[in-house]
Amino acid sequence: MDRDAAFSYRCAACNRCCRGKRIQLNPYEMARLARALEIPLDGFLRTCVEGDVYLRWNPDKSCIFLGPEGCRVHADRPLVCRLYPLGRIVNADGERFVEVTPHPETEGAYGKDGVIADYLNQQGAAPFIKAADAYYALYLRLSAAEQADDSQFVDMMDILDLEGFVAREAARRGETPPATLEGKVERHCEWLAEALSGAEERP
């Protein structure tokens, strides 16, 4: 489906979608969540993330942020949570959306009284989609570079630590860092791409 496809969904906050899902985070989402929790990124990575990029589960396989009253970070929830019950697929042919198989006891209400574009707007997905696309493009470049030459072009913490990297790099360049997290995403991807290009050009 594309953004003009008929679709609507009204969440009933049954929280059944918050269990047993592997949620992968990009640096923008990590920074948003760390800010929401008012902890530094290294603390967030240590307590909330496993395998570098996946949100931890509680022992019952529910999301680590699922509390008695629901999602504790709802305003800063990751893109995959905002899109549910849709999935977004991006490839050389562009963007498309698919419906995710719902929990058999979901209380959410599905309908056709809108379009996917409306739903994305309602969920505040635009900055998350923009960041996801920027990091995906950078990931493809990094993957291609590492396959061509088995060397590490960029340190993992430079990739994960959006705000720290931008602050350090801006200071090195004598620039003022962007005021917004979204602006920092642009600089993060731009400066990482420059670092990658410089590494690729070295003999």
C-alpha positions, 0 to 999 in steps of 0.5 A: 500500500502507498500513502494514499491507501484507505486505512484507519486505526484507533488504538484502545490501549490494550497494550497487547502489541507491546509484547514479544516484539523486537524493537530496533532503534536508530540513533535519533530514537535512542537520543529521544528516549534518553532525553525522555528518561533524563539519562545520558546515552551511555546509561540508556544503552546500559540499562535499556538496550541489548545487542547495541540496537534492540530495546530490552524486554521485561522477563515476561517479554513485554517492552521495558517501557510498558508500565501499569498505565501503559507506555512510559515513553509514549510521546517519544516512542520509536517509529515502529511503535508509531506505525503499528499496525502498519509496517514500512518497507523501503527499497530501490522501488520506493516506500510501501506499507503493509498491515502487521498481523494483529494480536488475536485479542487486540482491542484496536479498531481498524477501518477505512475512513482515512488514508495512510498519510493521515495516520502517519500525521496523527502519529507524528511520524514525519521526523522519525521517517526522515531520520530512519531514511537518513540512517538507512542510507548511511548504513548502506554506505557503511556496509558497502565500504566494509565489504569492499575493505574489511576495516572499521571506518567509523567507531560504533559509539560515533554512530550511536551517540548522536548528540555527543558526536555532533557536539564534539564535531561541531566544537572541532569545526568551530561551529554551533551545533543545531538547536534541535535534535532533528537538526543534529540528525542531519549533521550527524549523517552528513559528518559521518558520511564525510568521515566515511568518504575520507576513509575511502579516499585514503590509499 
